[in-house]
Amino acid sequence: MIHIKLISYWDLPHQLKTCLLYLCIYPEDWRISCEELKWKWIAEGFIATKHGSLYQDAESCFNELVNRRLIHLVAADGFEKKYCQVHDMVLDLIISLSDQENFATILNSICNSLPNKIHRISLQSSGHEQKGVIQAITRSKLHVRSLNLFGETKKIPPLVDFQSMHVLDICVNYESWENKDIRNIGSFYQLRYLRIQNAGITKLPEDIGKLQHLETLDLQDTLIQELPSTTAQLKNLMRLFVRFKCVLFANMSGSMRALEEVSDICIVDNPEKFLEELVHLTKLRKIMMTGSWTECYGERLASYLKGLGNDSLQYLFNRGQIGEYLFSDPCSTFPNLQNLVLVLPLMRVPKGMASLTNIIKLDIQVRLFDDEGLHILMGMPSLANLRLDVLDQLAGALTISRNGFKLLVVFHYTINADGTTGIKFAAGAMPALRCLELTWKARYFPLRTSDGADVGLELLSSLAEIQVETSCYDATLDEVEGVEGFVAKAIALYPNHLQIGLSRRHEEMIMTTEKSENEEEESRRRARVISFLCTASYDLLICPSFPPQ
């Protein structure tokens, strides 16, 4: 197997060999963010552009390595962030090749022999077990291009005057790290990629503004409350990620005109000024905004986002209310928008969403769902992944016909309405659907004696996986088992093999028999009181002389 993989390696173009070797810096079984990997390749200078976009070429390299089975994709997280891993056998091979070429130096609990000149470092242990490691790194600081710290790393060399450093990735667990450990980071004049994942870091040094080549600044997993004002001097910064509730200053957005991705814009010191500056970010591809201040400036913010939408906006994560403004016009256009997440409910599916002809992934919650809303969604020709959460449905189960969702591969449907399964499938519906995820509330699920054919799962010709989650909140055990029994009957009708997953949410909230009987008795008592009041009101109406009690 090693011999076969070695042949595969020598068959790669030079650029792909370098990109593959770089994966040796990650610990065994490490889940690697696909986006992080591509931008590290760019920062290291591995990508030579052929199509005018470094990112597109990095993506092409990544896809080529996936297609050649040298790296493989793994499950995404809650925000659909994609990850990849390297098989142990491939990792052993590229570590061996890296040692031969002095490409990277891996420092872990195993005693490593250190080269005289170190180019890239992956520090995967505290460093206490290895004599001379810190001194060797310090001696090579003029040559080190990449420093990656993982896992249990405690002790590090003094971070100062690494003048050739392009990538600094601090991904460690220990909170014993302090702000002083990164105080000289402004001396890394060539730095292009900086990520810090450590709860001990609460403040960036003021000289961060000296990093004029910096392209990625990722501080999501720190306790940094606000960025220093000098951050506005980062003229070449393309990607900025800060933790939830980190304060951003309004002048930053206007100064950093190269920004392509920003997350998470939660708190800004001056919303009015921020919106004025936002219009200058014409290169923005991805933006995540969760701050409640966006509700107060919804109409103005929507106007600016529409301007960005006509330029390059591909990904938008925002509160639901902004959707009412963005898509109120049936003719609104976002020609490049591919991924839309609205985290708070819309009243209905806006008519303007019918213009989202290039949308690939959509995640929305709606209060009222009807046939009109369904047809708007079915009319999106490029939609491949839909997460739809319905709070109430104006009719019974809606039928998905063969006329829409032609390319939909993943469908996650949550129905909270009373007395309906929410959805049915007609013959020929969703011909490309591979994964169906349904969430039902057992308390509101309609009592049925049918064989499960009402849903029409058996009509989904390409279905390979179904995941059903039952919300047990304030439901009886009989109601929960009733939902699961209905699902089992529906699945039993499917002619082919299915990968099935059944789960329960809030299982601890299932009502006991005693609690259920008490609630039923309370319901009957309330009904008697209402009946009495209605009768009393009627008597008072026809007998106005009846003395009040």
N, C-alpha and C positions, 0 to 999 in steps of 0.2 A: 504493500500500500504506500509506504514511504517513497518507493521508487516511482510509482505511478504519479504521486503528487509532485515529485521532483521534476518529472517530465512536463507536467502541467505548468510548473513554475517557469522552467526554461523556455516554454513556448509563449510566455507572455511578452508583450511589448515592454520596453524599458520603463515607461511611465507606470504601467500596472504593476511591474515588479516592485518598484519603490513604494507604491501605495499599499501593496500587500505586506511588505516587510514592516511597514509602520505599525501594523496591528500587533506586533510582538510586544509593544509597550504596555498592553493591557494584561491584567492578571488572568489566570485561567478561569473560564466560565463567567467572565465579566460581561454584563449586558452593556453593549456599546451603543450610544445614541448615534443613529445614522447621520443626522444633521451635524452633530459635533465632529464626527469623523471626517466628513467632507470639508468642513471649514478648517480643520487642522491641516488637512492635505494642502489646502489653498495657502494657509499661513506659512507652511513649511516651504512653499514654492515648488511642490511636486506637479502641479497642474499647469500645463502649457495650453493656453486657450487656442481653440481652432474656430469657434463659432462666435467669438466676441463676448462670451460670458464664461468666466471662470467657474461659476457655480454649475452651469449646465454641463461643462466638461467634467467637473468632479462627479456629478450625478451619473454621467455616462460611464466613468471608470468604476463607480460603485456598482452599477447595474451589471457591468461586464464581469466583475468578480463574483457577484451573486449567481449569474447565469453559468459560470464555470464551476459552481459548487465549492468555491474556495472560502466563501463566507455564507452564512445563512441567516435569514430573517427570523426574528422571534416575536412574541406577542407585544402589542402596543399597550400603553397605559391608558388611564382614564381620559386623557386629552389626545388620544390617538397618536402619541409620540412613538415613532418607529425605532426599533432596536435591532441589533444584529449581534451575532456571536461567531467565534472561530472554533472549529472542531479541534479537540485536543491534539489530534495527530497533525493537523495543519499548523497549529501553534508550535508544537515541538520542532517542526521542519523550519518554520520561518525564524524561530529563535536561534537554531543552529546556523542558518544562513546569515543571520544578522551578526552573530559572533565572528563568522569567517570574514565578513566585509567590514567589521567594526561600524555597523550601521547604528546600533543602539546598545546600551549597557543596561541589563536588567539586574537590579539589586533586590534580592528577597532573602528569605531565611537561609537559603543555601549559600555557602561561601563562594563568591565569584572572584575570578581573576580579573583585575582591572587593567584596561589598556592605558597606555601613556597619554593618549589624547581621547577624551570622551566627547562625542557629538550629541547624543541623545540619551537621556537618563530616565529610567522608570524605577522609582524608589517604592518598593512594595512592602517594606518592613521598617521598624524603628531605626535601623542603622546601628544599633548598639552591638549587634553580634559581629559586625564586620570592622576589623581594624583598618584604619586608614581610609575608609570610604569618604567621610566628610572632607578630609584633606585632599583626596584625589579629585573630588568634585570641584573644590575650591581652586586647585591648581589648573583645572581645565576650563575655568569659567569664561575665558576669552573665546573658547571654541564651542561651548555648549549651545546648541540651537533649540533644544527642547527639554523641559524639565517637567516630569509628570509624577505626582505624589499620590499614592493610593492607600486606602484601607487604614491600617494601624500605624501609619508613619507618625512618629513623635518628633524626633530630632532631625533637623535639616541644616544644610550649610547656610551661613549668613547670605541673605538675598541682596547682594550689592554688586554692581559693576559686571553683570552678565551681559556684555555689550553685543553679543551675537544672538541672544535669546529671541526666538520668534514665537515660541509657545510656552506658556506657563499654566499648568493645570493642577490645581490643589484640590484634591478630592479625598479628604481624610476625615476620620470620625472624631478625633480627639478635640475636645473643647479647650484643651490646655494651650492651644494656639492663641496668640494675642496680636493686637494691632501692630505692635512693634516688629513682629516677624515679617511684615510686608512694607515697613516704613520707607525702604529705599527702592521701591518698585519703579519709581520715576527714572531711575538710572538705566533701565532696560530699553534703550532708545530704539531698538529694532523690533520690539515686541508687537506682535500682530494678533495674538489670541491670548486672552486672560480669562480663566474661569476659576472661581473660588467657591468651594463647597465645604464650609466649616462654620459651625455656630459660634466659634470663639472670635471671629472677625466681625467687628461692629462698626468699623469706620475705615474709609479709604484715605490714604494720605493726599494732601493737597497737590503734590507734584504729579498726580495721575495725569494732569493736563500736558505733561511733557511727552507723552507717548503718542507722537504724531503719526505713527504707522499703525496704531491699534485699529483692528477691524471688528473684533468680537470682545464684548465685555459682559460676562455672565456672572451675576451676583445673586441669583435666585435663592440659593441655599446658604445665605449668610444672615446675620441679624443687623445688617446695615439699614439704618432708618432714613437716611437721606444721602444724596450724592454731593460731594463738594462742588462749589460753583465752577471750579477749574475744569470739570468734566465737559463743559461747553466748548473747550478748546480742542476737543478731539475731532478734527475736521474730517478724518477718514473713517470714523466709526460707522460700521454698517449694521451691526447687531448689538442691541442693548437689552439686557434682561435683568430686572431687579425684583426683589421680593415683594410680596403683597404688602401694601400700605407703606412702601418706601416713598418718600416725598420727592417729586421731580420739580425742578424749577422751570418756569415758563420760557426763560431765555434759551434753554438748552435746545429745544426743538428747532428754533430758528437758526441756530448756529451750526448744528450738525446736519448739514444738508445731504450728506451721503447715506443717512439712515435708510435701511431697507426693512429691518425688523425691530419692533419695539414691544416689550411685554414686561411687566404688567403696569399699565397706566392707571393707577388707583387714586393717588392723591397728588394734586398739583397745587403749587402755592398761589397761582393766579390763573384761574380758568379762562378768564376773558383774554388775557395776554397769550395763554397757551393756544387757544383756538386761532388767534390771529397768526401765530407762528406756524401752526400745523399746516397751513396751506402751502408752505414752502417745501415741504417734504415730498417732492414729486417722485422720488424713487421708492417710496414706501411700498413694500409688497405684503407685509404681514403686520397686523396691529392687534393687540389685546388690551381692552379697556374695561375695567370692572368697577370703577369708582361711581358712587351714587351721585356725584356732581354732574355726571353726564345726563341725568334726568332733567336737571334744571336748565341745561343748554341743549336739549334734544334737537330742536329744529335747526339751530346754528351748526351743531356738530354734524348733523345729517347733511347739511349743505356742503360742509368741508369734505366729508367722507365721499360724497358724490363726485366732487372734483378729483379726489384721489382715485376713485373708482374708474374714472375715465382715463387715468394714466396707467397705473401699474398694480393696483390693489388686488391681491389674490386671496388673502386670508383675513377674515374679520371675526373677532371674538368680542362680543359686547353684551350689554344688558338688553332684555327683550324690547323695552319701550322704544329704543332707537329704530327698531324695525318698522314701527308705525310711521315714522317720518321718512325713512329711507325708501320704503316701497309703497308709499301712499299713491304715487303716480303710476298708473298702469303702463306708462311708457318709459319708466326709469330703466337705465342701463348700467350694468357693471360688467363690461365686456370681458374682463380678465378674472373676475371673482370665481374661485374654485372651491373655497371652503368657508362656510358661514356657520357660526355658533352664536345663538342668542340664548342666554342663560336664565332669563326671566320671561314669564309668559306674555305672548301677544294675545289680543282679544280674539282675533281670527287670523287665518292665513292671509296676509295682504295680497291684493290683486297684482301689485307691482312685481311680486316674486315670479310671475309668469315670464318676465323678461330675463331671468337668470339662465340663459341658454347654455352657459359653460360651467355651471355649478356641478361639482363632483360629489361633495360631501356637505350634508345639511343636518344641523342639530337644532331643533326648535321645540318650544312648548307653546301650546295654544289653549285658551280657555274654552272656546266654542269651536267645534269641528263639524263640518257638514260636507255635502256633496261638492259644493263649489270649491271649498278648500282642498278636497281630495283631487279634484280635476286640475287645480293649479299645480299641485305637486306632481301629478302624473304627467303634466305637460313639460316638465323639465327634461330635455332630451339627453343630457349628459350625466344625470344623477346616478351615482353608483353606490352611495352609502347614505342612508337616511335614518336618523334617530328622531322619532316623533312621540311627544308626550302630550296626551290629550286629557284635559281636566274635566271636560263635559262634552257630550255629543248630542247634537240636536235631533238626531233620528236614531233608529236602531243600528244594527251592524251595517257598515258601508261596504259596498262591493267593489273590489279592484278588478277591473276588466282587462282584457288583452290589449287595450289601446294605449296603456301607459307603463312607465317604469320598465322600459325595454332593456336598459343596461344596469338596473339595480342589482347589486350583488349582496349587500348586507342591509337588512331592515330590522330596526329595533323599535318596537311599538309598545308604548305604555298607555293603558286605558284606565282612567279613574272614574269613568261615568258609571251610573247605576243601571243595572238591569240589561246589559248588553256585552257581548264578546267584542264589540267595537269594529270588527272587520271580517270580511269574507273574501274568498278568492274564486274568481270565475275561471273557466277553462282557458288555458293559454296565458294566464296572468303571470307577470314577472318571469319571463322565460330564462333570465340569467341569474335568478336568485339562488345563492349558495348557502347563506346563513340567515335564519329567521330567529329573532329574539323577541319573545312576548312577555309582558309583565301585566298580570291581572291582580286586582284586589279581591280576595275571596269574599269579603263582606258584601261587595256589590255585584258579585258574579251571578248571572241569572240561573235559577234552578232549572235544570233540564233533565229530561228523561231520554233524550235522543242518543243516537249512536256516535255523535261527534262529526257527522257529515256536514253539519251546517257551516263549518269554517271553510272547508274545501282544501285542506292541506294536501290531500292526495292529488290535487290538480297542479301543484307546483313541480314542474317537470325536472328542474335542475337542482332541487333542494338537496343539500348534503348534511346540513347541521341545523338542529333546532334547540334553542335554549328557552326554557319556560321558567319564569320566576313568579312565585305566588306570594303576594303581600298578605301576611297573616294578621295585620293590625286590627284588633277588636273583632276578629272573626272566630267562629266556633271551629272545633276540630272537624266536624262534619262538613262545614263549608269549605275548609281548606282541602280536605280529601275529595270533596265533590269536584273542585276545579281540577285536581290532579287526575281524577278518574276520567273527566271529560277530555283532558289532554291525551291520556293514554288511548282512549277510544279513537280520537281524531288521528293520532299517529299510526294506530294499527291499520288504518285504511291506506296508508302510503305504500305503494307497490315495491319500492326499493329500500335498501338499507339506509338508515339515518343515524348520524351521531347525535345522541340525545343527552341533554342535560336538564335535570329538574332540580330546582332549589327553592328554598323558602326564605323570605325576608321578614324580620321582626317575629320570629317564631315564638319568642318569649312572651309576645302579646296575645297569643291565642287565649280566648276566654275559656275558663273552666265551666263545667256544667252549672255550678252554683252561681257564678257570675252571670252566665247567660240567662238563667232563670230569673235572677234579680232584675236584669235589664228588661226582660220580657214583662215582668210584673210591673216595673216602673212605667213601661210603655203603655200597658193596659190602664194603669192608674191615671196617666196623663190623658188618655182617650176618654175616660169617664169624666174627668174634670172639664175637658173641652166640651163634651156632650152636654154636661149640666149647664155650663155657661151659655152655650148656644140656646138651650131650652129656656133658661132664665131670661135671657135677652128677649126671646120671642114673647114670653109672658109679659114682660115689662112693656113691650111695644103695644100689645093689644089691651093691656090693663093699666093705663097710665095712672090710675088712682091707687094702684097697689103700693102700700107703704114701703119705703126703702128699708132694708135690713142692715 
